[in-house]
Amino acid sequence: MAVPLQAKLGQTLDGRFLLTEEIGRGGMSTIWKARDLHNRDAPVVVKIPLPAYSSGIGAWSMFQREEEIGRQLDHPFILKVLPLDATPRRSYVVTEYVPGRTLADRLAEQSPLPEADALAIAAQVCEALVHMHARSVVHYDLKPANVMLCPDGSIRLIDFGMAHTAITARFALSGGVPPIGSSDYVAPEQIKRRRGRISVDVYGVGTMLYEMLTGRPPFPGDDPFVVASARLLGDPPAPRTLTPAISCQAEEIVLRALRRDPAERYPSAAAMKADLDAPERVPVTGLSGRLQPVTRWRRGLRIARHVAMYFLLPVASQVVLFLLLWHHLAHKP
């Protein structure tokens, strides 16, 4: 019997997970609250790919990888992926259900956040990342929508759809690189399509902290390509120019995490957490005075480089080949 691709309210997956409420929808999947019929009707969350992504080995492999990575992780600040009884008839991922709301929801209601709250949330994210990075897992898609705020004040890092391990065989054999995440939060090296490192996650924490403290992402805009490329051309405005009440130490932490060169950022999530936990000890080095804004001439230079790479160089190569052929024919006996 064929499995319907469109998940529906009241549907039971593999005789175990009864879908009771659609609680979210992303670009590739829907998120359902469900009851685990094999575990006294315990509430769980089921992530199911949309019909367009439900068929084919690629979609199945992606969700299988997300489950494999999630089951490697066991930390209070990371949403737990639950094991399945047997091989499912369709691709989906099941996690624990945790009450709360996302950081994105809170920022929509209150923005910017009090500095103490922002630093505390970022510190918990870093603590979760320390656990992940110790297992060679890079989240690769840190953003407010992927941070759950729980009633007890703790957080849960969620959604490992873009996460990967540094030495995943499937990743290495493909020879590819993971897709980039949301344009407001990607690191410069993601835009350049380089293999992800922990520096990507450090940058992601920096973008979220910047937004929590200022009420806007580092590079706001409606065009995702312009927003993404802006971080290759310059630095965001210093946070204290947008919210003067921010301490110099908090600004220093944000700007170090957002350095364009990964080597100039915090070397690890643990190092960043140490500063977040004790901001009063952070030395102020004057990073805010050395920022390079995204200027028109920088943007123009970047466009000129792309034109040269994708248009002028191919044309020049064709001209060279024509001249070589003409020279060969002209001197042919």
Secondary structure as the mmCIF struct_conf table of DSSP 4:
data_model
#
loop_
_struct_conf.conf_type_id
_struct_conf.id
_struct_conf.beg_label_comp_id
_struct_conf.beg_label_asym_id
_struct_conf.beg_label_seq_id
_struct_conf.end_label_comp_id
_struct_conf.end_label_asym_id
_struct_conf.end_label_seq_id
HELX_LH_PP_P HELX_LH_PP_P1 ALA A 2 PRO A 4
BEND BEND1 LEU A 5 GLN A 6
TURN_TY1_P TURN_TY1_P1 LEU A 9 GLY A 10
STRN STRN1 THR A 12 LEU A 13
TURN_TY1_P TURN_TY1_P2 ASP A 14 ARG A 16
STRN STRN2 PHE A 17 ARG A 25
BEND BEND2 GLY A 27 MET A 28
STRN STRN3 SER A 29 ASP A 36
TURN_TY1_P TURN_TY1_P3 LEU A 37 ASP A 41
STRN STRN4 ALA A 42 PRO A 49
HELX_RH_3T_P HELX_RH_3T_P1 PRO A 51 TYR A 53
TURN_TY1_P TURN_TY1_P4 SER A 54 SER A 54
BEND BEND3 SER A 55 GLY A 56
HELX_RH_AL_P HELX_RH_AL_P1 ILE A 57 GLN A 72
TURN_TY1_P TURN_TY1_P5 PRO A 76 PHE A 77
STRN STRN5 ILE A 78 ILE A 78
HELX_LH_PP_P HELX_LH_PP_P2 LEU A 79 LYS A 80
STRN STRN6 VAL A 81 VAL A 81
HELX_LH_PP_P HELX_LH_PP_P3 LEU A 82 LEU A 84
BEND BEND4 ASP A 85 ALA A 86
BEND BEND5 ARG A 89 ARG A 90
STRN STRN7 VAL A 93 GLU A 96
STRN STRN8 ARG A 101 THR A 102
HELX_RH_AL_P HELX_RH_AL_P2 LEU A 103 GLU A 109
BEND BEND6 GLN A 110 GLN A 110
BEND BEND7 PRO A 112 PRO A 112
HELX_LH_PP_P HELX_LH_PP_P4 LEU A 113 PRO A 114
HELX_RH_AL_P HELX_RH_AL_P3 GLU A 115 ALA A 134
TURN_TY1_P TURN_TY1_P6 ARG A 135 SER A 136
STRN STRN9 VAL A 137 VAL A 138
HELX_RH_3T_P HELX_RH_3T_P2 PRO A 144 ASN A 146
STRN STRN10 VAL A 147 LEU A 149
HELX_LH_PP_P HELX_LH_PP_P5 CYS A 150 CYS A 150
TURN_TY1_P TURN_TY1_P7 PRO A 151 ASP A 152
BEND BEND8 GLY A 153 GLY A 153
STRN STRN11 ILE A 155 LEU A 157
BEND BEND9 GLY A 161 MET A 162
STRN STRN12 HIS A 164 THR A 165
TURN_TY1_P TURN_TY1_P8 ALA A 166 ILE A 167
HELX_RH_AL_P HELX_RH_AL_P4 ALA A 169 SER A 174
TURN_TY1_P TURN_TY1_P9 GLY A 175 GLY A 175
HELX_LH_PP_P HELX_LH_PP_P6 PRO A 178 ILE A 180
TURN_TY1_P TURN_TY1_P10 SER A 183 TYR A 185
HELX_RH_AL_P HELX_RH_AL_P5 PRO A 188 ILE A 191
TURN_TY1_P TURN_TY1_P11 LYS A 192 ARG A 193
HELX_LH_PP_P HELX_LH_PP_P7 ARG A 194 GLY A 196
HELX_RH_AL_P HELX_RH_AL_P6 ILE A 198 THR A 214
BEND BEND10 GLY A 215 ARG A 216
BEND BEND11 PRO A 218 PHE A 219
BEND BEND12 ASP A 222 ASP A 222
HELX_RH_AL_P HELX_RH_AL_P7 PRO A 224 LEU A 233
STRN STRN13 ASP A 235 ASP A 235
HELX_LH_PP_P HELX_LH_PP_P8 PRO A 236 ALA A 238
HELX_RH_AL_P HELX_RH_AL_P8 PRO A 239 LEU A 242
TURN_TY1_P TURN_TY1_P12 PRO A 244 ALA A 245
BEND BEND13 ILE A 246 ILE A 246
HELX_RH_AL_P HELX_RH_AL_P9 CYS A 248 ALA A 257
TURN_TY1_P TURN_TY1_P13 LEU A 258 LEU A 258
BEND BEND14 ARG A 260 ASP A 261
HELX_RH_3T_P HELX_RH_3T_P3 PRO A 262 GLU A 264
BEND BEND15 ARG A 265 ARG A 265
BEND BEND16 PRO A 267 SER A 268
HELX_RH_AL_P HELX_RH_AL_P10 ALA A 269 ASP A 277
HELX_RH_3T_P HELX_RH_3T_P4 PRO A 279 ARG A 281
HELX_RH_3T_P HELX_RH_3T_P5 LEU A 287 ARG A 290
STRN STRN14 PRO A 293 PRO A 293
HELX_RH_AL_P HELX_RH_AL_P11 ARG A 296 VAL A 307
HELX_RH_PI_P HELX_RH_PI_P1 ALA A 308 LEU A 312
HELX_RH_AL_P HELX_RH_AL_P12 LEU A 313 ALA A 330
TURN_TY1_P TURN_TY1_P14 HIS A 331 HIS A 331
#
